[in-house]
Amino acid sequence: MVCLVVLAGTMSLAGDLAAPELQETQSWLIQVRQYNLNSPQPVLGPASHYRYTVADLMVRIDGVEAYRIDIHRESEGLSATASLFYGSLYIGRKNHRVLRFSKGDLRLEVAPLAEGHFDPAVDSPFFGEYSAAPISLPNFAQTRASQTYSYVPALRGWGFPVNVTQSQRAYGEGVRVTLQQGPRTVVQDWSAKLPWWTRAEEPHVFVAELVSFQPARAGKRTSGTSESLRSGIDPRTSKHLWAPASGRAANNANFAESLSKANVAAANGESEKPMWSGYWWQSTSNPDIVLPETVNDPDQRTYADGGMLEKYDDYLAAEYPDYNPSTTAKQWELDHYSHPNGEAWFGHCNGWAAASILFPEPLHNVTAHGITFDVGDIKGLLSEMGYDVRLNYWLGRRYGMGNTDLEDPRPYDVHRSIINNIGVRRIALVADIDREIQVWNYPVYKYELSQEDAGEGRVRFDLEVWYCDAGVAAEFIGLKSRILNWSYTLEVDENGDVVEGDGGAWITNERNPKQTNPDFLWGPDSVTDGRNRYHNPALFMSVVTKILESVPAAKAVTVDGAAVEGDIVNGGDGDWFTFTIGAAGTYTLRTELNTNPDTYLYLFDSMDPLNRNLLGENDDIVAGQVRNSELTRALEAGTYYVLVRGYDVNQLGSYSLTVKDASGGQQRDFFESTEEVAIPDEGQVTSELPVERSGRSGIVRIAFRVDHELPSSVTVKAESPNGAYVILHNGRDSFYDGYWRVNYADIAAEGAWILTVTDDAADGKSGRILGWSLQFEE
């Protein structure tokens, strides 16, 4: 399912150069930008940031004394509170050789050199073009200025494939190492002050720059447990980030009250990114297996004649006539993934699940070089790319892969993972929902958590998770959901906080015991590309991107101007429009039907097929009755993009689109208070936000800005006019920089909404409410 690279090791520096002495809590931040190595047109990707921290000066790896360096991936490279545990490097104390890279549940050893070409006690060169850490380490054991090494590729195609020439020379206070194989050259600088990073002499690999270096801070230990490393969980994360308030029945008279005051922001969560359903692309060619029929083709295998991989190969040949691949994408799939004796559940569910999380949903057909890729083809290509990904999270061990523990992973870790990722970070995860031998990966994007006293210091949790269904046609557009329940008990302490450890227990799902608990959870980070892929290396993301971008230019629409005509000629096609507004306000987009009987309208901030954000959508003005589309949204000044398609492939014909400034007479959707209110020490203050809006509240996005010297002493509550409330912040170490999406259902929107901030501690700390806002989505 995944392919990760192990970093190889270093020993002592040659000559008078010495490897830097590591000190506990040393920390350095590295910015990495990666090139697509094998794309016909290499593209430099966006920057990622990784913080390396010396976490433990003395651990044992297979009896060898080692350092442990923890790696966290950070949002924007700056905020430590937004970091995500990535993995750990274990480096030998005596020889400075990397012994192991652990990432979540994956433990990877140093890749072997080719037999007959190395002395295992000395030589250990290694370079990973997309290193898992992702930093390359040279071999400082060599004694000559230049030396050539041969070794087997690490993990199926990663790293230099054959010979590497490594040269080194003194440079400043350290050493400069050059790794070269054919036309590819990478230069690495190593010194005590600047621990390690790489840069590319030629734009073929990746560029990594040292952003900052922090020396050791005395008196602070950051060591974690082996169990926390195995689970891929940062042991230093405050429990208040994820544990909703609960209570111990024994000796706790306030148990019922503690449940009623549970942290709603943590007990209910949903991914911020819209998710989409897609076909799971069964892979077996076993003639005894019957495939489910889809709209256009009962044989929706990836390698089908005339299918999406054949179309991709035809496009690649037309776009890059001088490119001569060693194999086509279709042929590779036939050779490696057609499984003539495969079982019915073999397929690409993990690829589709990753694609649903990583990419916006394809919504219309694309024609490039005369080849038409329908929505199913595009979803299939993205699923193929998503089959081979880098991970940002992994929890659990796959059943049957050296593991027969049906109770794995622990309830404690799943509970924490779901709340931390979906509830707090608001990102979806992938879950294998079958805890036995079969693997059924689905994107889990939403959850609701309820709890009740189970007696004897335990709480029963019922975790309902929403996941995207894959039992749809390849051309299906939208989200088809299913709901699954995981029930378990956890221990709580005398304060009602969940106790970390193995004290929890899964409660058997009597209807389907195989779905009592997930087999494993994981989160995709980004796709791998070209030769670095272990699944279908004939595929290039840059080529898929060019296919997706093969759409006509958007038609300009003038706000309050004349209607602009559109026409859906072929089923599955879509028309793009664009408009620009000079001032913030409320705007209404509306289609008027001509020969097209039913339109569907989307509003985006960009036409970029892989990075656009959906701002709103509408099918019918009145469901099933008034079938033209209308959408009203509060928008800031800027340029926006509209996609109009037929409701399905049968809805063809002409229509028109208008954009009107509705700020004057239309209902407002957005309300904001910029009033600043002081928060006294051990006190409570409120900020009132009047709402003049008829009808029910429905889904409301709530955001607040509070500045306080000690966030962990603060509770923030938002209350509707009828008293229904949600806890937005409850004793966490930092304030969440985002918004909460809350369903107030049929509660009236009209009236005074109240934000209440309470400082619970008499510690001399104070702060201010800086403002808050409400966005009504319905």
C-alpha positions in Angstrom: 0.0 0.0 0.0 2.8 2.5 0.8 6.4 2.9 0.0 8.8 4.6 2.4 12.5 5.1 2.2 15.0 4.3 4.9 17.8 6.7 5.5 21.2 5.1 5.5 23.9 5.8 7.8 27.0 7.7 8.5 30.1 6.7 10.5 33.0 8.9 11.5 34.1 11.7 9.2 37.3 11.1 7.3 40.5 12.9 8.4 40.2 15.6 11.0 36.5 16.2 10.4 34.2 15.1 13.2 30.5 14.4 13.2 28.6 16.9 15.4 27.8 15.9 18.9 24.1 15.7 19.4 22.5 17.2 22.5 19.1 16.5 23.9 16.3 19.0 22.8 18.5 20.3 19.9 16.1 21.3 17.2 16.3 22.3 13.6 13.6 23.2 11.0 14.1 22.2 7.4 12.1 23.3 4.3 11.8 20.8 1.5 10.7 21.3 -2.0 10.6 18.3 -4.3 11.0 17.9 -8.0 9.2 15.3 -10.1 12.3 13.3 -11.3 10.8 11.5 -14.2 8.1 13.7 -15.6 8.7 14.9 -19.1 8.4 18.4 -17.6 9.8 18.4 -14.0 7.8 20.6 -11.7 9.0 21.9 -8.3 6.3 21.2 -5.7 5.2 23.4 -2.8 7.4 23.6 0.3 6.9 21.2 3.2 8.5 21.8 6.6 10.0 19.2 9.0 11.3 19.8 12.5 14.0 17.5 13.8 14.4 17.3 17.6 17.0 15.3 19.5 14.5 13.4 21.8 16.6 10.8 23.6 20.4 10.4 24.0 20.3 6.8 25.0 18.0 4.2 23.5 18.9 0.6 22.4 18.1 -0.7 18.9 18.8 -4.4 18.7 21.3 -4.0 21.5 23.1 -1.0 20.0 23.2 2.3 21.8 21.6 5.0 19.8 20.2 8.5 19.7 16.5 9.1 18.9 15.6 12.1 16.7 11.9 12.8 16.4 10.5 14.4 13.2 7.4 16.5 13.1 5.8 17.9 10.0 4.7 21.5 10.6 2.0 23.7 9.1 3.6 26.6 7.2 6.9 25.6 8.9 6.3 27.9 11.8 3.6 26.8 14.2 4.8 24.1 16.7 1.1 23.7 17.8 0.2 22.7 14.3 2.9 20.0 14.0 2.1 16.3 13.2 4.3 13.5 14.4 6.1 12.1 11.3 8.6 9.5 12.5 11.9 8.9 14.4 15.5 8.3 13.3 17.7 6.1 15.4 21.4 6.9 15.0 24.2 4.8 16.5 26.0 6.7 19.3 29.4 5.3 18.4 29.5 5.2 14.6 26.7 7.7 13.8 25.1 5.3 11.4 21.3 5.4 11.0 20.1 2.2 12.4 16.3 2.6 11.8 13.6 4.9 10.6 10.3 4.3 12.4 7.1 5.9 11.1 4.0 5.0 12.9 3.7 1.3 12.8 6.3 0.9 10.1 9.8 0.0 11.1 12.3 0.2 8.3 15.9 -1.0 8.5 18.8 0.3 6.4 18.6 -1.0 2.8 21.3 -3.5 1.9 24.2 -2.8 -0.5 24.7 -5.0 -3.5 26.6 -8.2 -2.6 30.3 -8.1 -3.4 30.6 -4.4 -3.6 30.8 -3.3 0.1 32.2 -3.9 3.5 29.1 -3.8 5.8 31.3 -2.6 8.7 32.3 0.5 6.8 30.4 1.2 3.7 26.8 2.4 3.9 26.1 5.0 1.2 22.4 5.8 0.6 20.4 8.4 -1.1 16.6 8.5 -1.4 15.3 10.9 -4.0 12.0 11.1 -2.1 13.5 10.2 1.3 11.0 9.4 4.0 12.6 11.7 6.6 13.0 13.4 4.0 16.7 14.2 4.4 19.7 12.4 2.7 22.7 11.4 4.8 26.1 10.8 3.2 28.5 8.1 4.2 31.2 9.7 6.2 33.0 6.4 6.6 34.9 6.6 3.4 38.6 7.3 3.6 39.3 8.5 0.1 38.3 11.8 -1.5 36.2 10.0 -4.1 34.7 6.6 -4.0 32.1 4.7 -6.1 29.5 2.5 -4.6 27.0 0.0 -6.0 23.9 -1.2 -4.2 20.4 -2.5 -4.6 17.7 0.1 -4.9 15.9 0.6 -1.6 12.3 -0.5 -1.5 11.5 -1.2 -5.1 12.8 1.6 -7.2 13.8 4.3 -4.6 17.2 5.9 -4.6 19.9 5.8 -7.2 19.4 2.6 -9.2 23.1 1.5 -9.8 26.4 3.3 -9.1 26.9 6.3 -6.9 30.1 8.3 -6.8 30.6 10.1 -3.5 33.3 12.8 -3.1 33.9 14.9 0.0 36.1 17.8 1.1 36.4 20.0 4.1 34.0 23.0 4.0 33.9 25.6 6.7 33.5 23.9 10.0 32.3 20.7 8.5 32.3 18.7 5.3 30.8 19.1 1.8 29.7 15.8 0.2 28.8 15.4 -3.5 26.7 12.4 -4.6 26.6 11.8 -8.3 25.0 9.2 -10.6 24.9 10.0 -14.3 23.5 13.5 -14.8 22.2 13.8 -11.3 24.2 15.6 -8.7 23.3 16.4 -5.1 25.5 18.4 -2.8 25.2 18.0 1.0 26.7 20.2 3.7 27.3 18.9 7.2 28.6 20.8 10.2 28.1 21.0 14.0 26.2 24.3 13.7 24.1 23.3 10.7 23.2 19.7 11.4 22.2 18.5 7.8 20.3 19.4 4.8 20.6 19.1 1.0 20.4 21.2 -2.1 20.3 20.3 -5.8 23.1 21.4 -8.2 20.6 20.6 -11.0 16.8 20.6 -10.6 16.4 16.9 -10.7 15.9 16.0 -7.1 14.7 18.1 -4.2 15.9 21.3 -2.6 16.0 21.3 1.2 17.1 24.4 3.1 17.8 24.9 6.8 15.2 27.4 8.1 16.3 27.6 11.7 18.5 25.9 14.3 17.8 25.9 18.1 20.5 24.7 20.5 19.7 22.4 23.4 17.5 23.8 26.1 18.7 22.6 29.5 16.4 20.7 31.8 13.7 19.6 29.3 13.2 16.0 28.3 11.0 15.1 25.4 11.4 11.3 25.3 8.4 9.3 24.4 7.5 5.7 25.0 8.0 2.9 22.5 4.2 2.4 22.5 3.6 6.0 21.5 6.2 5.7 18.7 4.5 2.5 17.5 1.2 4.2 17.4 2.4 7.2 15.5 1.2 9.6 18.3 3.1 12.5 19.6 3.4 11.7 23.4 3.7 15.4 24.2 0.3 16.4 22.9 -1.9 17.6 25.7 -4.7 15.3 26.5 -7.0 18.3 26.7 -6.7 18.6 22.9 -8.7 15.4 22.4 -10.3 14.0 25.6 -13.9 15.3 26.0 -15.0 15.8 29.6 -16.2 12.6 31.2 -16.4 11.5 34.8 -15.9 8.7 37.2 -19.1 7.3 38.7 -17.4 6.1 41.8 -16.8 9.0 44.2 -18.0 11.5 41.7 -21.4 13.1 42.3 -21.1 15.4 39.3 -20.8 12.6 36.6 -24.1 13.6 34.9 -23.2 17.2 34.9 -19.7 16.5 33.5 -21.4 14.6 30.6 -23.8 17.4 29.9 -20.8 19.8 29.7 -18.8 17.6 27.3 -16.6 19.4 24.9 -18.9 19.5 21.9 -16.2 20.7 19.6 -14.3 17.5 20.3 -17.3 15.2 20.6 -18.5 16.0 17.0 -16.2 16.6 14.1 -16.0 16.8 10.4 -13.3 17.2 7.7 -13.1 20.8 6.4 -12.5 19.5 2.9 -15.5 18.2 1.0 -15.2 14.5 0.3 -16.4 12.4 -2.7 -17.4 8.9 -3.5 -15.7 6.9 -6.2 -15.5 3.4 -7.6 -12.9 1.1 -6.0 -11.6 -0.3 -9.3 -11.5 -4.1 -8.8 -8.2 -5.5 -10.0 -8.7 -9.3 -10.4 -9.0 -10.8 -13.8 -10.3 -14.0 -12.4 -13.1 -15.1 -14.8 -15.1 -16.5 -11.9 -15.4 -13.1 -10.3 -18.5 -11.0 -11.4 -17.9 -7.3 -11.5 -20.8 -4.9 -10.5 -22.2 -3.1 -13.6 -21.6 0.6 -13.9 -23.2 3.2 -16.1 -20.9 3.0 -19.2 -18.9 -0.2 -19.0 -19.5 -3.4 -17.0 -15.8 -4.0 -17.0 -14.4 -1.0 -15.0 -11.0 -2.5 -14.4 -8.1 0.0 -14.7 -6.5 -2.1 -17.5 -9.7 -2.5 -19.6 -9.4 -2.1 -23.3 -10.4 1.4 -24.2 -10.2 2.3 -20.5 -8.6 5.1 -18.6 -5.0 3.8 -18.6 -5.2 3.2 -22.4 -6.5 6.7 -22.8 -3.6 8.0 -20.6 -1.0 6.2 -22.7 -2.5 7.6 -25.9 -2.5 11.1 -24.5 1.1 10.8 -23.3 2.2 9.6 -26.8 0.5 12.6 -28.4 1.7 15.2 -25.9 5.3 14.0 -25.7 6.0 12.2 -29.1 9.8 11.9 -28.3 9.2 10.2 -25.0 9.8 6.5 -25.2 8.6 4.7 -22.0 9.9 1.2 -21.1 6.3 0.2 -20.5 2.9 1.7 -20.9 0.7 2.4 -17.9 -1.9 -0.1 -19.1 0.7 -2.8 -19.8 2.3 -2.4 -16.4 -1.1 -2.8 -14.7 -1.8 -5.9 -16.8 1.6 -7.4 -15.9 1.6 -6.6 -12.2 -2.0 -6.0 -11.0 -4.5 -8.1 -12.9 -4.4 -11.0 -10.5 -5.7 -13.9 -12.6 -6.5 -15.9 -9.4 -7.4 -12.9 -7.3 -10.3 -12.7 -4.9 -13.3 -10.5 -5.3 -12.2 -7.9 -2.8 -8.8 -7.2 -4.5 -8.8 -3.6 -5.9 -7.7 0.0 -5.6 -9.8 1.1 -2.6 -6.8 2.6 -0.9 -5.9 4.6 -4.0 -9.5 6.0 -4.3 -9.6 6.7 -0.6 -6.3 8.7 -0.7 -7.5 10.5 -3.9 -10.8 11.5 -2.2 -8.8 13.1 0.6 -6.0 14.7 -1.4 -7.8 16.0 -4.5 -11.0 18.0 -5.2 -13.7 16.0 -6.9 -13.6 15.8 -10.7 -17.0 17.2 -11.9 -16.9 17.1 -15.7 -15.4 15.5 -18.7 -12.1 16.7 -20.3 -11.0 16.4 -23.9 -7.3 16.6 -24.7 -5.6 15.7 -28.1 -9.1 14.5 -29.2 -9.3 12.0 -26.3 -12.2 12.3 -24.0 -11.7 11.5 -20.4 -15.0 11.2 -18.6 -15.5 11.7 -14.9 -14.9 8.0 -14.3 -11.6 8.0 -16.2 -10.4 11.0 -14.2 -11.4 9.6 -10.9 -9.7 6.4 -11.9 -6.4 8.2 -12.8 -6.4 10.0 -9.5 -7.1 6.7 -7.7 -4.1 5.2 -9.5 -1.9 8.1 -8.4 -3.3 7.7 -4.9 -2.4 4.1 -4.7 1.2 5.0 -4.0 1.4 7.8 -1.4 3.5 9.2 1.3 1.8 9.0 4.7 1.4 11.6 7.4 -0.2 9.2 9.9 -0.4 5.4 10.5 -2.1 3.6 13.4 -2.4 -0.2 13.8 -1.0 -3.3 12.2 -2.6 -5.0 9.3 -4.2 -8.3 10.2 -2.6 -11.3 8.6 0.7 -9.5 7.9 2.5 -11.0 10.8 -0.3 -9.9 13.1 -3.4 -11.8 14.3 -4.6 -9.5 17.0 -8.2 -8.7 16.3 -8.3 -6.1 19.0 -5.5 -4.0 17.4 -5.4 -1.0 17.4 -6.2 -0.1 21.0 -9.4 1.8 21.6 -7.4 4.5 23.4 -5.4 5.2 20.2 -8.4 5.2 17.9 -10.3 7.5 20.2 -7.5 9.9 20.3 -6.7 9.6 16.6 -10.2 10.4 15.4 -10.7 13.3 17.7 -7.3 14.8 17.1 -7.4 14.5 13.3 -11.0 14.9 12.3 -12.3 16.9 15.3 -9.4 19.2 16.0 -7.3 19.3 12.8 -10.4 18.8 10.7 -8.8 16.4 8.2 -10.1 13.0 7.0 -8.5 9.7 7.7 -8.6 6.4 5.9 -9.8 3.3 7.9 -9.7 -0.3 7.0 -13.2 -1.2 8.4 -12.7 -5.0 8.3 -10.5 -6.1 11.2 -9.9 -9.5 9.6 -7.9 -10.6 6.5 -9.9 -8.6 3.9 -8.9 -4.9 3.4 -11.7 -2.3 2.9 -10.2 1.2 2.9 -12.7 4.1 3.2 -12.2 7.8 3.9 -13.7 8.6 7.3 -14.6 12.3 7.3 -17.1 12.8 10.1 -17.9 11.5 13.6 -20.2 11.9 16.5 -19.2 10.7 20.0 -21.5 9.9 22.9 -20.5 8.6 26.3 -22.1 7.1 29.4 -20.9 5.8 32.7 -19.8 2.1 32.6 -19.0 1.9 36.3 -15.8 1.1 38.2 -13.9 4.0 36.8 -14.8 3.4 33.1 -16.7 5.2 30.5 -18.4 3.7 27.5 -18.0 5.6 24.2 -20.1 5.1 21.1 -18.3 6.5 18.1 -20.3 6.9 15.0 -18.2 7.5 11.9 -19.3 8.6 8.5 -17.4 7.2 5.5 -17.5 7.7 1.8 -19.1 4.7 0.0 -17.2 3.1 -3.0 -20.2 1.1 -4.2 -21.0 3.6 -6.9 -20.6 3.9 -10.7 -17.2 5.2 -11.9 -19.0 8.3 -13.3 -20.9 9.0 -10.0 -20.6 12.6 -8.8 -21.1 13.6 -5.2 -21.0 12.0 -1.8 -22.7 8.8 -0.9 -22.2 8.1 2.8 -22.4 5.1 5.2 -22.3 5.1 9.0 -20.4 2.7 11.1 -20.4 2.4 14.9 -17.3 1.6 17.0 -18.1 1.1 20.7 -15.5 0.7 23.5 -14.7 1.4 27.1 -11.9 3.5 28.5 -10.6 4.1 31.9 -10.9 7.5 33.5 -9.1 9.0 36.5 -10.7 10.8 39.5 -10.9 14.0 37.4 -12.8 12.3 34.6 -9.8 12.4 32.2 -9.3 9.4 30.0 -6.3 7.3 31.1 -3.7 6.4 28.5 -2.9 2.7 28.2 -4.2 -0.7 27.5 -7.1 -0.4 29.9 -9.8 0.0 27.2 -11.8 -2.7 25.5 -13.7 -3.0 22.3 -17.4 -3.9 22.5 -18.3 -6.5 19.9 -20.5 -5.4 17.0 -23.1 -8.2 17.1 -24.5 -7.3 13.7 -21.1 -7.6 12.0 -18.2 -8.7 14.3 -15.7 -8.0 11.5 -16.5 -4.3 11.9 -16.1 -4.2 15.7 -13.0 -2.0 15.3 -10.8 -0.8 12.5 -7.9 -2.9 11.4 -5.7 0.3 10.9 -6.0 4.0 10.3 -3.8 6.1 8.0 -3.6 9.6 6.5 -2.2 10.3 3.0 0.2 13.2 2.6 1.0 13.4 -1.1 1.4 11.1 -4.1 4.7 9.7 -5.3 5.6 10.0 -9.0 7.1 8.3 -11.9 10.0 5.8 -11.3 9.8 6.4 -7.6 6.4 4.7 -7.6 6.2 1.0 -6.7 2.6 0.9 -8.1 2.6 1.7 -11.9 5.7 3.8 -12.3 4.6 4.7 -15.9 2.2 7.3 -14.4 3.2 10.9 -13.9 1.3 13.4 -11.8 2.4 16.2 -14.1 0.8 14.4 -17.0 -2.5 13.8 -15.2 -2.5 17.5 -14.2 -2.1 18.6 -17.8 -5.0 16.4 -18.8 -7.2 17.9 -16.1 -6.2 21.4 -17.2 -7.3 20.8 -20.8 -10.5 22.9 -20.5 -11.6 26.0 -22.5 -11.0 29.4 -21.0 -13.7 30.6 -18.6 -16.4 33.0 -20.0 -16.5 36.4 -18.3 -19.7 37.4 -16.5 -20.3 41.0 -15.4 -21.9 41.5 -12.0 -25.4 43.0 -12.6 -24.8 42.8 -16.3 -26.4 40.8 -19.2 -26.8 37.0 -18.9 -24.1 34.9 -20.5 -25.1 31.9 -22.5 -23.9 28.4 -21.9 -24.6 25.1 -23.6 -24.0 21.5 -22.5 -23.4 19.6 -25.7 -22.1 16.3 -24.5 -23.2 14.4 -21.4 -20.7 14.9 -18.6 -19.3 18.2 -20.0 -19.2 21.4 -18.0 -19.0 25.1 -18.7 -16.7 27.5 -16.8 -17.4 31.2 -16.1 -15.6 33.8 -14.1 -16.5 37.1 -12.4 -14.7 39.8 -10.4 -16.1 41.9 -7.6 -14.6 45.0 -6.3 -16.1 45.2 -2.9 -17.3 42.7 -0.3 -21.0 41.9 -0.3 -23.7 39.4 -0.9 -24.0 38.0 -4.4 -26.5 35.7 -6.2 -25.6 33.4 -9.0 -28.6 32.0 -11.0 -29.1 29.9 -14.1 -32.1 30.3 -16.4 -33.0 27.2 -18.3 -33.5 27.2 -22.1 -33.3 23.8 -23.7 -31.4 22.3 -20.8 -34.0 20.9 -18.4 -31.8 20.7 -15.2 -28.5 22.4 -14.2 -26.1 22.0 -11.3 -24.0 25.0 -10.3 -20.7 25.3 -8.3 -18.8 28.3 -7.0 -15.0 28.1 -6.6 -12.0 30.3 -5.7 -9.9 28.9 -8.6 -10.1 26.8 -11.7 -7.0 24.8 -10.6 -8.3 21.2 -10.8 -6.1 20.0 -7.9 -6.2 23.0 -5.5 -9.5 24.8 -5.8 -11.8 25.3 -2.9 -15.6 24.8 -3.2 -17.4 27.8 -1.8 -21.0 26.7 -2.5 -23.1 24.6 -4.8 -26.8 24.2 -5.8 -28.9 21.8 -7.8 -32.5 23.0 -7.8 -34.0 26.3 -6.5 -36.8 24.1 -5.2 -35.8 20.4 -5.1 -37.5 18.5 -7.9 -39.7 21.4 -8.9 -37.7 24.5 -9.9 -34.8 22.9 -11.6 -32.6 25.9 -12.5 -29.9 26.6 -10.0 -29.4 29.6 -7.6 -26.7 30.3 -5.0 -26.3 33.3 -2.7 -23.1 33.9 -0.8 -21.3 36.6 1.1 -18.0 37.2 -0.8 -14.9 39.3 -0.3 -13.5 41.4 -3.1 -11.7 39.2 -5.7 -12.1 36.9 -8.7 -14.4 33.8 -8.6 -15.1 30.9 -10.9 -18.4 29.1 -11.7 -18.9 25.6 -13.1 -22.3 24.7 -14.6 -23.1 21.2 -15.7 -26.2 19.2 -16.4 -27.6 17.3 -13.4 -26.5 14.1 -15.0 -25.2 12.9 -18.4 -28.7 13.1 -19.9 -29.2 16.8 -19.2 -28.1 18.5 -22.4 -28.9 21.9 -23.9 -28.6 25.6 -23.5 -29.1 27.9 -20.4 -27.8 31.3 -19.2 -26.0 32.6 -16.1 -26.3 35.8 -14.2 -24.4 37.2 -11.2 -26.3 39.9 -9.2 -25.2 42.1 -6.2 -27.7 41.1 -3.6 -26.3 43.1 -0.7 -29.3 45.4 -0.6 -32.4 43.3 -0.3 -31.3 39.8 0.2 -30.8 38.0 3.6 -27.4 38.3 5.0 -25.4 35.1 5.6 -22.4 36.6 7.4 -22.4 38.5 10.8 -19.3 39.7 12.5 -18.3 41.5 15.8 -15.0 43.3 16.0 -15.7 44.6 19.5 -12.7 44.0 21.8 -13.6 42.9 25.3 -11.2 42.5 28.2 -11.1 39.1 30.0 -10.4 39.6 33.7 -8.4 37.1 35.7 -10.8 34.4 37.2 -13.7 36.1 35.6 -16.3 35.8 32.8 -17.3 38.2 29.9 -19.6 38.1 27.0 -19.8 39.5 23.5 -23.2 39.9 21.9 -23.7 39.6 18.1 -27.2 40.7 16.9 -28.5 38.6 13.9 -31.2 39.9 11.7 -32.1 36.9 9.6 -35.4 35.1 9.2 -35.8 31.4 9.2 -33.9 28.6 10.8 -30.2 28.6 11.6 -29.3 25.2 10.0 -25.5 24.8 9.6 -23.5 27.7 11.1 -19.8 28.3 10.9 -18.5 29.9 14.0 -15.1 31.5 14.4 -13.6 33.5 17.2 -10.4 35.4 18.0 -9.2 35.4 21.6 -5.8 36.5 22.9 -4.9 35.2 26.4 -1.7 34.7 28.3 -2.8 31.2 29.4 -5.2 29.5 26.9 -5.3 26.4 29.1 -7.3 28.3 31.8 -9.9 29.5 29.3 -13.3 28.2 28.2 -15.1 29.7 25.2 -18.8 29.1 24.5 -21.1 30.2 21.7 -24.8 30.4 22.5 -27.8 30.8 20.1 -30.8 33.0 20.9 -32.8 30.1 22.4 -29.9 29.0 24.6 -28.5 26.1 22.6 -24.7 26.3 22.9 -21.4 24.7 21.8 -18.1 24.7 23.6 -15.4 26.0 21.2 -12.4 25.9 23.5 -12.0 24.1 26.8 -8.6 24.2 28.5 -6.4 23.4 25.5 -2.9 24.8 25.3 -3.6 27.0 22.3 -6.6 28.4 20.5 -7.7 26.7 17.3 -7.2 29.0 14.3 -10.2 28.1 12.2 -13.9 27.7 12.4 -16.4 25.3 13.9 -19.2 24.0 11.7 -22.3 23.4 13.9 -25.8 22.1 13.0 -28.4 24.2 14.9 -31.1 22.5 12.8 -34.5 24.3 13.2 -33.4 26.8 15.9 -34.4 30.4 14.8 -31.4 32.5 13.6 -33.0 35.8 14.6 -31.9 37.4 17.8 -28.8 37.9 20.0 -26.0 35.3 19.8 -23.6 35.3 22.7 -19.9 34.4 23.0 -19.0 33.7 26.6 -15.3 33.5 27.7 -14.5 32.3 31.2 -11.1 32.4 32.9 -11.2 29.6 35.5 -7.8 30.2 37.2 -6.8 32.8 39.6 -3.2 33.1 38.3 -2.9 36.8 37.4 -3.2 36.0 33.7 -5.7 38.0 31.5 -6.6 38.5 27.9 -9.1 40.0 25.4 -11.8 38.9 23.0 -10.7 40.3 19.6 -13.9 39.4 17.7 -16.0 36.6 16.4 -18.3 35.8 13.5 -21.2 33.6 12.3 -21.6 32.3 8.7 -25.1 30.7 7.9 -24.7 28.1 5.2 -28.4 27.4 4.7 
